[in-house]
Each structure stands twice: as structure tokens, then as C-alpha cells.
């Protein structure tokens, strides 16, 4: 049996391709556009040597690039490692090393600690803004779209979320594709029941947090 969390985006893109999924300032993305961008990122990750099961870290706040990269990583069959955007360089190094991440995607606001933390391990860095050079999410999204999400198992790890580390080193909690899909299927409808067309929800929780992702 195959199950990839990314299929929730794929299903929405097929069902309502023109509907808005993200609005952030002047940026508006439809389900079709988000799906297309994520498929491009998935192809680009493959071209960079990222294989199914590899880990890709995100040091990105609540911006559209988070969603594009998140679903792109899932489509490629890789594992997402969201990092608290307030992490200092040594903490970034720890998260990358502990998770064995092979790539870091960082937003310009947090580029300095991100690059410093990644440099300690020689982990490549991609910037989550613009598309003026190859090492940006925008440029990756323009690649030839991946035909289908990688057929991961329900028990494969979709995301590794780190604890706060209040009593020691933060620990990576491995959440499977099945875990996160059930969060969406069971929890979300209770919190945000289906609403009329045009209804919008404001995302205030950080997307690197488990609740924000659900």
C-alpha cells in the first residue's frame, strides 16, 4: 500500500484547480499553481541527488515558499525537517547533523545563522526567495514537473519535528505520512468545518510547528 501526504494537495489541485490556496500580500497561488511549483521542486531535488528517504531542512517562516518547498519535498519522497526560525547557527548545525539533512532551504531573514550552521557540516543551501539564480526555491519550482508523487509507505517518515529541548538536547519526533494525514482528516474538520466558497483562514501559528502544519 502506498500513501504520500502530498496527495492531499494533488487531490485539491484536481478537484478545484483555480481555487485560491495561499494569499500572502500580493502573492496569490491557486491549488494548480502550488501543485505545479511543488512538482518542479521535487524534480530539482532529484537532480540535486536527493533520494526518497533523504532529509531536507526548512528554516523558513510563514511565506508561500514554505508550502512550495514542503510539498515538493514530500512529492520527491524525502522527509521534511522544519526548523524553528529563531534557531542560532550552532542550533541549526545540531538539527542538520542530528537529522542527517542533506540540504537546507533558508529564508533571507534567517540566512546568516542558516548558512553558518550549514557551513559547519558542508550542507548545501537554497534560498526561499526570488528566482534570480539556480539556488532558489523559485528557480527550482520552474523545473520540469515530477509526473507523480513518490509512492511512499504510510509508515515512512514524512516530517521530523524537534522538541523544545527544555530538559536537554531537542529530540526529533518522526511523524509518518499516515500520522499527518490523520491529523488533517480528523482534527482539521473539527477546528475549521467546511465553509462557503471564499472562506479564508489566517495562519498565525508557525508552520514549522506540528499544529501549524496540520
NUVOTOR-282157 format. One line per 10 residues: for each residue x, y, z of C-alpha. Coordinates in Angstrom, 2 decimals, padded with zeros to 5 digits. Example, Ala and Ser with C-alpha at 12.3 -4.5 7.8 and 13.67 -1.06 7.14 Angstrom:
% residues 2
012.30 -004.50 007.80  013.67 -001.06 007.14
% end
This chain:
% residues 214
000.00 000.00 000.00  001.26 003.45 -000.90  000.47 006.74 000.83  002.13 010.12 000.33  000.92 013.09 002.39  001.41 015.23 -000.71  -001.62 013.60 -002.31  -003.85 015.96 -000.27  -002.53 018.79 -002.44  -002.75 016.66 -005.57
-006.41 015.86 -004.84  -007.29 019.51 -004.28  -005.47 020.55 -007.46  -007.53 018.02 -009.41  -010.84 018.91 -007.71  -010.61 022.72 -007.67  -007.52 023.80 -009.65  -008.40 027.50 -009.87  -009.35 027.97 -006.21  -007.03 030.06 -004.03
-004.96 028.08 -001.57  -002.50 030.78 -000.43  -002.75 034.55 -000.24  000.22 036.43 001.21  000.39 040.13 000.42  000.39 040.47 -003.35  001.12 036.77 -003.86  -001.87 034.55 -004.64  -001.48 030.88 -005.51  -004.16 028.51 -006.76
-004.11 024.81 -005.96  -002.94 024.11 -009.51  -000.10 026.64 -009.22  001.05 025.31 -005.86  000.92 021.74 -007.15  002.91 022.70 -010.27  005.54 024.55 -008.25  005.90 021.66 -005.80  006.36 019.18 -008.65  009.12 021.39 -010.04
010.85 021.48 -006.67  010.58 017.68 -006.47  012.31 017.33 -009.84  015.02 019.79 -008.80  015.63 017.87 -005.59  016.08 014.67 -007.57  018.53 016.46 -009.86  020.49 017.56 -006.78  020.84 013.95 -005.69  018.09 013.94 -003.07
016.65 010.42 -002.95  013.46 009.09 -001.33  014.04 008.91 002.41  016.64 011.68 002.46  016.06 014.64 004.77  015.67 018.26 003.65  015.55 021.00 006.29  013.44 024.17 006.16  014.42 027.35 008.01  011.50 029.32 006.61
008.72 031.41 008.21  005.06 031.57 007.14  005.57 032.52 003.49  004.36 030.78 000.29  007.80 029.26 -000.29  007.33 027.15 002.83  004.34 025.37 001.27  006.04 025.07 -002.13  009.16 023.51 -000.61  007.22 021.37 001.90
005.08 019.67 -000.71  008.00 019.48 -003.15  010.00 017.55 -000.58  007.07 015.20 000.04  006.47 014.70 -003.69  010.12 013.67 -004.03  009.62 011.05 -001.33  012.01 012.85 001.00  011.48 013.85 004.63  010.83 017.45 005.75
012.80 018.77 008.73  011.21 022.11 009.76  013.49 024.19 012.00  012.43 026.92 014.41  013.29 030.15 012.60  014.71 031.61 015.84  017.46 028.98 015.94  021.02 030.27 016.23  023.79 028.93 014.00  025.00 026.23 016.47
021.42 025.05 016.87  020.98 024.88 013.10  024.14 022.77 012.94  022.75 020.45 015.60  019.40 020.00 013.82  021.09 019.33 010.49  023.56 016.88 011.98  021.05 015.04 014.15  018.53 014.65 011.33  021.25 013.92 008.73
019.72 016.56 006.45  021.33 016.74 003.02  020.02 020.20 002.07  018.89 023.35 003.89  016.28 025.73 002.47  016.53 029.09 004.25  014.63 032.37 004.05  016.74 035.55 003.61  015.60 036.83 007.03  017.41 033.91 008.65
020.10 033.34 006.05  023.07 034.25 008.25  022.51 031.66 011.02  021.30 029.20 008.40  024.39 029.46 006.24  026.73 029.48 009.23  025.06 026.41 010.68  025.08 024.58 007.35  028.69 025.52 006.57  029.89 023.64 009.66
028.66 020.43 008.01  029.16 021.43 004.35  025.40 021.13 003.79  024.24 022.90 000.58  021.87 025.85 000.97  018.92 027.02 -001.17  017.28 030.41 -000.62  013.50 030.59 -000.18  013.01 033.87 -002.04  013.37 035.11 -005.60
014.30 033.12 -008.68  017.32 035.03 -009.96  019.71 032.08 -009.65  019.57 028.30 -009.52  019.86 028.01 -005.74  016.42 029.45 -005.03  013.07 027.80 -004.45  011.59 029.94 -007.23  014.06 028.63 -009.80  013.62 025.04 -008.60
009.86 025.36 -008.94  010.21 026.12 -012.66  011.85 022.77 -013.42  010.04 020.07 -015.38  007.25 018.88 -013.06  007.54 015.47 -011.46  004.87 013.23 -013.00  003.61 011.68 -009.76  004.43 011.88 -006.05  006.85 009.19 -004.94
004.89 006.11 -003.74  005.91 006.24 -000.09  004.58 003.83 002.52  002.07 005.04 005.15  004.73 004.27 007.77  007.54 006.17 006.04  008.63 009.34 007.83  007.10 012.45 006.28  008.44 015.03 008.76  010.81 015.23 011.70
009.70 017.85 014.23  012.07 018.79 017.03  011.04 019.23 020.65  011.92 022.43 022.52  014.76 020.75 024.40  013.87 022.28 027.79  015.45 019.39 029.73  018.27 018.54 027.34  019.01 018.37 023.64  015.94 018.71 021.38
014.73 015.36 020.11  013.42 014.70 016.64  009.89 013.27 016.62  009.37 011.27 013.44  005.85 011.66 012.06  004.72 009.32 009.31  002.64 010.11 006.25  -000.22 008.28 007.99  000.22 010.33 011.21  -000.03 013.67 009.46
-002.80 012.61 007.09  -004.93 011.53 010.05  -004.24 014.89 011.73  -005.66 016.59 008.64  -008.58 014.19 008.26  -009.71 014.13 011.90  -008.54 017.30 013.64  -008.86 019.98 010.98  -012.58 019.47 010.14  -013.40 019.85 013.85
-011.47 023.11 014.12  -012.35 024.54 010.72  -015.54 022.91 009.39  -016.27 023.22 005.64  -017.31 026.80 004.88  -018.87 028.62 001.91  -016.76 029.41 -001.14  -014.41 032.32 -000.48  -013.87 031.49 003.19  -010.31 032.22 004.35
-008.29 031.16 007.38  -005.45 033.26 008.79  -002.34 031.18 009.54  -000.82 032.67 012.68  000.78 029.56 014.15  004.32 028.94 012.84  004.34 026.41 010.03  007.44 024.72 011.49  005.22 023.62 014.41  003.09 020.46 014.28
-000.16 022.35 014.90  000.65 024.94 012.26  001.32 022.22 009.72  -001.97 020.47 010.45
% end
